[in-house]
Amino acid sequence: MVADPNVPLAERPRDVETPDREGDSTEHLPIVVVGAGLAGLVAARLLKAAGYGVEILEKSRGTGGRLNTRREGTLHLDRGVRYWSDRGVLSRQLRRGLVGRGVLGPWTSPAYCLDGQGNRTVAEDSRYVAPNGLSAIAKALVDDLPIRFNRRAMLLDRSPITPDLWRVRCDRPRPDASTEPPDQFEARALLLAAPAPQTAALLNSLGTLDPQCAHYFANVAYGPCLTVTAGYGMDVDLDAAPWQGWGSITFEGDRALAWLSREDRKQVDAPEPAIVLQTTAEGAEPYIDLEGDALAAAGPALLKLASDRTALPLDQADWVRVHRWRYGTVQRAAGVPCLILGGDRWPPLVCAGDWCIGDGVEAALQSGVAAAQYLAKRLGDRPLIPPDTDLDLAALL
């Protein structure tokens, strides 16, 4: 039975179920998680710890989403999240586990806030970094989870043989995989943990979104940002007074610049000074649709702006790279912990991500936990955590 794409999802009748073939069972099939950002990884770890089979599909060749680290020789540059800080109960729990496992350690280089009048204050929050970059957090979470990289989910539908299953069809976005045939995966449940625009586009392969779900997606707004990475010769003094030994600078109230981070101070024996500069959404707007050399030219221009703000020679870089984030920060969230679709009419389907609740690490963790709790309750055969115990994300590591 083929669904009519003109009928809203919530109003479609459930397909007539075919009698089970002898020995058939959906329990051996995994919960498929689309997206290996923080929400998807934490949900997958919780579900696997409870005894559910999981499989992660990730369109890129790495995990972590905004926990993104770029290698430049022996330098590790955090291009998304500059450092880990506790923003709530769940981020504190996970940080405790990451520190205990040796993934994270305290970052003692001073962090400053710089206002529009040039006044400096010291940031008081505790900061944690990883010597090999914050992508190590995602690697610790994915650990023994089954994951398939370079699998971009393109189409969702129901299995024609067993309507209680989902099918996910993927292509290979990398050029060196483009000649390989598309992959197809069957799942007893789906967790979509990609940014809201990508999730909505994938759900549209099922047909028209029902008005309530469409309202949630329409309510989500992202701001873009650019990340500039740059390296310097040892003759460039990035510690001129009053910035001796600095680790991070937040630009308070600045229309173009968000923050600046001294990346070589996160690792031992860094070969050269290196920084990461991130813009605000407004600062990214003039460049976000540029390509090639035109986009690359944004790097020196933004470094010059940061140099003017700080009086540091940030515009004297030996090399500069620019990375574009179209979905940089969540400016307006959907307003739900996770987004449940179809109810009991479908096999379990839930969406998660920081865009459900708000921006940042704590929001992503909360949404991933909520999605895992829903799936465990809906599938019903194993509780997410043992009875009479409290959830503690540190136990996942």
N, C-alpha and C positions, 0 to 999 in steps of 0.2 A: 504494500500500500504506500504510494508516494504522497507525501504531504503537499497540500496546496499552498504555494508560497504566498498567496494573497490572504490567507487566513492567519491572524495573529497567533503567535506561538502558544499563548496561554489558553486559546480557545480551540486548539486542534484536538480532535479525539485521539485517544491512544490507539495505536495499531492493534488489530485483532491478533492476539497471541496464538502462535502455532503450538501444537502439543510438543512437549519436550521429547527429544529423541532419547532413547535409553542411554543412561550414563551421562547425559548432558548436564553441565553445571556451569554457572557463570562465576562461581567463587574462585576458580583457578585463574581467572583473568584479572589483570591489575587495575588499580585506579590510575588513570593516566593524568599526569600533571603537565600542562602546557605552560612553559616558562620557568626558568631556573633562577629567578630573582629571589630575594629574601623571603617573601611570602610563600612562594611555591616550595622552596627548599625546606622551610620550617614545617609546613604542612606535611610534606612528604616524609620527613623524618619522624614526625609524631605518628603518622599512620603506619609506617613501617615498624616503629617500636611497639605498636599495638598488635602487630601480626598481619597487617594487610599487605598484599602485594602492590607495589607501586612501580610506575615507570615514568620518567621525565623526558619530555621532548623539548629541546632548546634550539632555536633557530640559528644561534651563533655558535662559535667554537669554544666558548667559555661560559662559566657560571657567574652569577652574582648581580647582574643588572648594574645598578649604580655603585656596587662594590667593585669598581673597575680599576685595575692596575695595569699600567703600560710599562713594558721594559724598554729601556734605552741603554744598551750595553749592560753594565752591572747595576744601573740605577733602577729603582722601582718607584713609579710615579702614580699616586692615587688620584685618578681623574674625576671621580664621582663624589665619594664621601671622603673628606680630608682626614678625619679621625673618628674613632668610636667614642661616644659619650652616653651616659645613662640618661634616657629620656622618659623612663617609666619602669614598671615592675618587670616587664618581659625583657627589655634591653639590658636591665641590670642582671637578670638571671643568666641570660645568654653570655654576657660579658664575663661573668664569674666562671662559667664553664670554659670559655675561650682562654682566659688567663690561666686557669688550672691546667689546661692542656698545652700551654706554652705558645699559643697562637698569637695572643695579644700581650702587650706589656705597657706600663705607664709611659707617657710622653711628658717629660719634664721641661722641655723647651718652652719659654714663656709664650702665652697667647695674649694678644692685645686686641682691643677694640679702638678703632680710629674714627672719630666723628668728623662732620663736615667742617668744623672749625680747627681741625688738627689736634684736638685733645685726645690723649691716650689714656685708656684704663686697662687694667689687667683682668682677663677673663678668669673666673673662679672655678669653672667646671673641671672635673677630672677628665683627662683625655688619654686614650689608649690607641696604640698603633701596632702594626705588624712589620717586622724588619723586611719582609719580602712583599709588602703591600697588603692592603685590606681585602684583596681578592682571596687571601688565605682563609678568611672567614667562610666564604662560600665553599671553598675546597674542603674545609673541615666538616661542613654540613652535608655536602654531597657524598663524601667518603665512599661508603659501599653501596650507595643507592644506584640502581640501574638508570643510566641516562644516555640518551642518544643526541649527539650534537648535530648541527647543520640539518635539523629537521624543522621546517617551517610549516606549522599547521595551516592548511588552506581551506579545508572543507570538513564539516561535521554532518553526520547523518546517522540514522538508526540502522542496525543490522537487519537486512531483509529476512534473514533466517531466524534470528533470535531478537525480537524487538526490545528485550530488556538489556541490550548491549548498545553501546555507542561505537561508531567507527570514526576514526580521525585519519584524514588523508593529508599527507605532507609532501612538499617538494624539497629540493635541495638548493638553498639560495647561493651557495658558494660556486664560483665558476668551475672549479675542478670537480664538482659533483653534479654539474648540470646535465650531463649525459646519462646519469643513472636514473632508473625508473622511479616514479613516486612511491613512497611507502604508505602502507595502510596499517593502522593499529586498531585492535578491538579493546574495549574497556568496559568494565562493569560500572564505572563512575568516572566523571570528568571534573577536573579542577582547572579552570582557566586563570592563569596568574600572569598575564601579560598586561601592558598598559591599556587603559580603557579604550582608546580608539582602535587598537589592534584587536582587542577582545570583541568589541561591537562588530567589527568587520567580519570576524570569524563566525559570530552568532548569526549574522545576516545570511550565511550560507544555509541556515535552517529555514529562512523565510522572514517575514515581517516580525519585528519585535513587538510584543504586546505593549500597550501604552505605558503601563507602570514601569516596565524595564527600560523602555525608551526614555522615560523621564529621568531615571537614574543616570543613564549614560549621558544624556544631554546636559545634566547638571555638572558634570565633571569638566574642569578646565585646567589645562596645563600651561606652564610658562616654559619657554625654551631657555637654554643657556649655552654658552661656549666655554670650553675649558682650554686654556693655553698652558702648554708645558714648555719649559725653557731651561737650557743649561748654560753655564758660565765658566770662563777661565778662572784660574786661581788668582789672577791679578785684579779681578773685579771685586770690589769691597761691598758685599751685601750685608755687612755688619757695622756700617757707619753709625755713629751716635745719632739718635738714642736707641738704635735697634740691635744692640749687641746681643747675640745669642738667641734671637727671636725664632719662634717656631711657626706662628700663625698670626695673621692680621685679619680681622673682620672689619669691613668698611661699613660703618653704621650710617644708614640713611643715604647711601650713595646710589644714584640712579643707574649707574652702569656697572659698577664693580661690587661683587659680593664678598669674596675672601681671597686670601693669598696664603700659600703654605710653603714652608721651606722643607722640601722633600728629602734632601741629603741628611737632614738631622733626624730622620726616622730610622736610618740603618747605620751599621758600623762600617767604617772604611769606605764611605762613598767616594767615588773617584773625583767628583767635582761638585760645586754648588749647583743646585737645581731647584726650580720652583714650579708650583701649579697655581695658576690664577683662574678664578671662575667669575663669570659675569652674572648679573641679574638678568631677568627676562627682558627688561627694557634695554639693557646693554647688548643683548644678543640680537635683538630685532633687526638692526640694519644689515646683519650678516647672515641670518639664518637660512636664506634661500640661495646664497652664493655657492659656487662650486670652484674646485681647482685653485688656481693662483689667487682668484679674487677672495676666496674664503681664507686662504693662507695669509693674505695681507692683513687680516684682522688681528693676527697675533702681535706683530710689531706695534700696531696702533694701540692695542689694549695695554701692552707693556709700557708704552710711553705714558699712557694715562695713569697707570699704577705708579710709575716712576715720579710723575708730577705730584701724586697724592702723598707719597712716602718720603720723597727726596732720596730714594735709593736708586742706584744705577741699573734698574731692571730692564732698561731699553738697550743694554749693552750685551745681549745674549749671543753666544756662539751658534746656537741652534734654537729653533722655535717650531712647535707643532700646534695645530688647532684641531680640537675635537668638538663636534656639534651634537648637542642633545636636544632633539625636538620635543621630547617629553621630559624636560629637566626637573621641574618641581610641580607638585600638585598645588594649584592655587585655589581650587574649589573642589571639594570631595562629594561623592555620591550621598554620603550621610547614612550608610549602613555598614555593619562590621564585615559582611560579605554579602554577595548578591546571589540569591537562590532562584533558579529558573525551573519552571515546569511543575514544581511540586511533586505530588505522587503520580502524576500522569506520565512522567518520563523516568528513565533511569536517572540516578542522581547527577545533577549538573550544578556547579557552584562557581562563582567568580570571586577572586580575591586579589588584593594588592593594596598599597598605601592609598591609592585613589579612592578606595571605598570609605576610608575614615579621615585621612588627612595626609600631610606630607611627612616623610621621614621614616627612620628605622622603626620606631615604636609602633607607628601606624601599620607598617608592613607586617610586623610580628603579630600584632593584634588581629589583623585580617586573616593571616595564614592560620593562626590558632582557631579562629572562629570557623573557617572553612573546614578544617580537619575535624572539629567537633561535630559540625553538621553531617559530614560524610560518615563518621563513625556511628552517629545516632541513626542515620537513615539506613545504613547497611545493617546495623543492629547485631552483628554476630560477635563483635569484640569491642569492649569499651576503650576509649582513647587513653585513659589512665586507669590504673588499678583502683578499685573501690577504696574509699576512706583515705585517699592520698591527694595531695595538692599538686597541681601542675608546676613543674620546674624545668625550664628549658635547659638549664645547666646539665641535667641528666641525659640530654640527647648526645652529649659529646664524650 
